[in-house]
Structures are given as structure tokens and as C-alpha cells.
Amino acid sequence: MTTERAASGAEDTLLILFRHDLRLTDNRALAAAARSGRPLAAVFILDETSEGTRPPGGARRWWLHHSLKALGEDLGRLGIRLILQRGPMADTAMRLAARLNAGAVYWNRRYDPPGIAADTRMKASLRDAGIEAESFEGHLLHEPWRLKTGAGGPYRVFTPFWRALQQSIEPHAPADRPHRLNAADHDVASDPLDQWELLPSKPDWSGGLAAQWTPGEAGARERLDAFLAGGGTGYDRRRDVLADAGTSSLSPHLAHGEISPWQIWSALEAGHELPAGDAQTFRKELGWREFCWHLLFHNPDLATRNFNRDFDAFPWQRDDKALRAWQRGQTGYPVVDAAMRQLWQTGWMHNRARMIVASFLVKDLRLDWRSGEEWFWDTLVDADPASNPANWQWVAGSGADAAPFFRIFNPVLQGEKFDPDGAYVHRFVPELRNLPKRYIHKPWNATAAALSEAGIRLGETYPAPMVDHGTARQIALDGYRVIREEG
């Protein structure tokens, strides 16, 4: 790749902001900057203080460190140095634009309401200062304000939203990765990445994450290629099998913008080995992600308030001990414990398992869904400000297009159906590895001889069930009946 250098004389310098778009391919702001031919400077601003900003959790901070390192190296090959700055987004961008004597600032749009408000103010301030300010799409397949029901309002149900989304999509090729950039010559200081302390220490719990993931655009492309080349064959069926690597595992790459939904959508349209039915099921998963962002755009408090306000009266319990047992994978229900330990070890959890553990927290333990959402926000590498709360509210029954509250997952039956051989439990709950398969999802039913032979002492080497599912289910339904009658 070649690089043309130009002195950052004057007003022609163009500043590009990287945020949730840590990639060079199909980065529309970057593509427009490359076409302009202007001297280019690039910055990532870590904004954890602006009003409404939700700081990334621990797992996403780990990912962000490695993703920024990868982006910096990719830009470096084009002769562009990635500037790292910390502070409020708008103020920092204005300061940098002045320091660079920039004539333009480009970025890709955000769609969370606080982000939109901040970017609107930033655009106005830049233009008032005589600086060109342009934003571009690319984080989603649709602009959330464009899709409306026949009545002119936002969608609350997925199926008609998905139908409208498919009808509204205008296929276009992803923007090419730039092969040439005109680099601005500047001496703007950049924070050392290590100074941001995004990586965990004392203790460093990230070993399992590092073994599982390769953050960065190259890692995203590798995941997609493997999925399309046959790894996703049978996706429609395999995506629910807990021990099967039948999912794409693209969610953290999407969350950090290392790959765009348009890249995935267009790849699904092109020739590949993925059967048509599997490809359509995968498109629908992208559609659900879009639906979650549609909900967040129209409901800024999605992570903190019940979408269905009737649930404000639900009799949630406050039990910190029970919450800690759930967080640590010590509930006594093997499939729940396996899932929670997978989350802690790898920063990710199988989607079917997410539904199982969420149902257990909300409906067996009757703990507020917000407690689970906060834990996922801190521990998931793919924690997403739209999908995370929308999916928690869906399971809780308080959200849009929600599963009815009386749909309560039985953790034993879920385990037997989606982990029939116990391979998932064996991997993450090794203390049960010697238990016969017929008892793996209900060790409390095992004979004393079977437990002894497996080296298991319930309540000591592995916890006894913290609740009886049948009893807990009935109590939860009674609580739901109360709010239905009062509503």
C-alpha cells in the first residue's frame, strides 16, 4: 500500500472520528475522507463522562484495548497515526479540530439517544466555527427513525418490523477498504494506550478471553469467512445446541464495529456454502439486532425502566446472596451454572444459554431483570446498549414483543434438550464430569452410589439446588397474576 504525505497546512486537514466503527472496510466516513483527497488525521476519543454515556464494562474494555491496537496498526500501514484522546466527545473533537486547523470533521452516526444528542450538538458547534461536519450511516442496516408503522409510530412487535425492514433495504456494496490515504503531518500528542488501563490487573482475569477471541477487523473477517465456508451449515438447527460451535460468534465484532452489518448481509447474498434456509435464519438474527436498536432509539431508558410499565408493580425480591450465587455459577442447576461460568471464563455466552439463565434469575429467583442486565453489561465482550436491555426485557416479559411471563424455562428440561450428552456441562462444570449422563442435569436425583463414584457431595463439592423449580415457578406466576389483576 502506498501513502501520500502532505503538510497539514491550513484548513484542508480532515479529522475523522472513530467510535463504534473500528474498521477500515465499509467505513463510510473513512471512505468519504479518502475520496476527498484531503490530508487526514484520525482519532479515537474515550468518553466516559458525558451525560447519558454508559461506560463500557470490564470485558468490553479488554476488547477495546486490543481492537484499538489492531486499528492503530492497520491505519499505520497507510501512514496514518491513530490519535488517542480521553474526554467529552464534543469538547475533545472541537479542541483537536482547532489544534489541527481542520477544515472538516467526519464520523459515522451513533443511534443511542444520548449519543445522537451529543453528536447533534457537536455538529452544530463545528459548523458554527466554520468547520465542515458530516456524519454517515453504517452501524445499522436502517436508520431507526425511518421505519414506522401504518399508524406512524415505532414498531413494538418484531414480525411486522422484520417485514418492513426487508422491504426497505436497498442493497449496496460495502465501501471498499482504502488502499491510499493522504496523511496529515501533525504533532498532536496521543495518550499511550496502556495509560488508559483498559486491561484487567490484580487480578488479570482475561486469560480465557484471550484464548477465545481475536479482537480487530482481521479477526472479524476470519470469523465470517469460516461461518460462510461451512461452519454455519445447519445453523437453523445447530444454533440452539449448547456444546456445538454452530453460531457465528460475530456479535462482539459487530458490537465494536470491526465488521458492519452490511458486510455480513452482502456476504450472505453472494455465493457461499451456507444453505439458503440457514442464511435466512442468520439474516433474521441481524434483523433482531436492528429491532433492538429501533427500540432503544424510541426508548432511551430501555436499560433502566420497564418497557411495559405494568411490571413496575411486580414483587421483585432483593437477595444479594442469591444474586452472587447466580453470578458465580453456583445455583445447583448444572446448565445454569455452566452458562454463567462460560460467561466468566470467555466473556461470552451461547444465546440459548442466555435465555435459560435470564429466565432463572427473573422467574425462579424473582430478582429484578436489571440486576442481570448490569452483570451482562460488565462481563460480556459483546455487551450492546440496545440488545442487552432489550433481550433481558424480552425474557422478563416486560419488553416489546416479549415472551409471555408465564413462559418459564425449566432448567432441567432445557439442559436435557439442548445439551443431551452433557458436553456443555462437562466443559464448564468439571466437578460433574464423572456423573452418569442420565443425572447430569439433575444431580440431586442421582443415587448415593452414583454420587459417591463420581466424587460428588451435594452441598459441598457441588451445590444443592438453591430453589425448587416447580415451587419457584408457581410463586412467580402468582406475582404476575397480581400485577395483571391490578393492571
NORNORWO-V102671 format. One line per field, one symbol per residue. ss: DSSP state (H for helix, E for strand, L for the rest). psi: psi as a letter, one per 30 degrees, with the letter a starting at -180 (. if undefined). burial: b if it has 24 or more other ideal C-beta (glycine too) atoms within 12 Angstrom, else e. A space follows every 10 residues. Layout:
ss: ???
psi: ???
burial: ???
//
This chain:
ss: LEEEEEELLH HHLEEEEELL LLLLLLLHHH HHHHHHLLLE EEEEEELLLL LLLLLLLHHH HHHHHHHHHH HHHHHHLLLL LEEEEELLHH HHHHHHHHHH LLLEEEEELL LLHHHHHHHH HHHHHHHHLL LEEEEELLLL LLLLLLLLLL LLLLLLLHHH HHHHHHHHLL LLLLLLLLLE EEEEELLLLL LLHHHHLLLL LLLLLLHHHH HHLLLLHHHH HHHHHHHHHH HLLLHHHHLL LLLLLLLLLL HHHHHLLLLL HHHHHHHHHL LLLLLHHHHH HHHHHHHHHH HHHHHHHHLL LLLLLLLLHH HHHLLLELLH HHHHHHHHLL LLLHHHHHHH HHHHHHLLLL HHHHHHHHHH HHHHLLELHH HHHHHHHHHL LLLLLLHHHH HHHHHHLLLL LLLLLLLLLL HHHHHHHHLL LLHHHHHHLH HHLLLLHHHL LLHHHLLHHH HHHHLLLELL LELLLLLLHH HHHHHHHHHH HHHHHHL
psi: klkkkkkika ffkkkkkkcg hilfkhjeee eeeeffglkk kkkkkjjgfk kfkjkkleee eeeeeeeeee eeeeeefggk kjkklkakee eeeeeeeeef hkfkkklkkl fkeeeeeeee eeeeeeefgg kkjklllffl flkffekllf fgalkfkeee eeeeeeffkj klkkklkkfk kjkkjlgkkk kkefffhfkk liljggeeee felikleeee eeeeeeefgf fgkgeeefff jefkhglfgf eeeeeggfkl feeeeeeffl klfkleeeee eeeeeeeeee eeeeeeefif hfffkkejff ffgkilljje eeeeeeefhh ffjeeeeeee eeeeefglkk eeeeeeeeee eeeefhkkff eeeeeeeffk fgkkfeeeee eeeeefffak hlkkefjjkj feeeeeefhe fgeeeeefif fgfgkkeffe giffflleee eeefhkjkfd fkklkflkee eeeeeeeeee eefeee.
burial: eeeeeeebee ebbbbbbbbb bbbbbbbbbb bbbbebebbb bbbbbbbeeb ebbbebbbbb bbbbbbbbbb bbebbebbbb bbbbbbebbb ebbbbbbeeb bbbbbbbbbb bbbbbbebbe bbbebbeeee bbbbbbbbbb bbbbeebeee eeebbbebeb bbebbeeebe eeebbebbee bbbbebebeb eebeebebbb eeeeebebbe ebbbbbbbbb bebbbbbbee bbbbbeebbb bbbbbbbbbb bbbbbbbbbb bbbbbbbbee ebebeeebbe bbbbbbbbbb bbbbbbbbbb ebbeebbbee beebebeeee ebbebbbebb bbbbbbbbbb bbbbbbbbbb bbbbbbbbbb bbbbbbbbbb bbbbbbbbbb bbbbbbbbbb bbbbbbbbbb bbbebeebbb bbebbbebbe ebbbbbbbbe bbbbbebebb bbbbebeeee beebebebee ebbebbbebe ebbebbbebb eebeeee
//
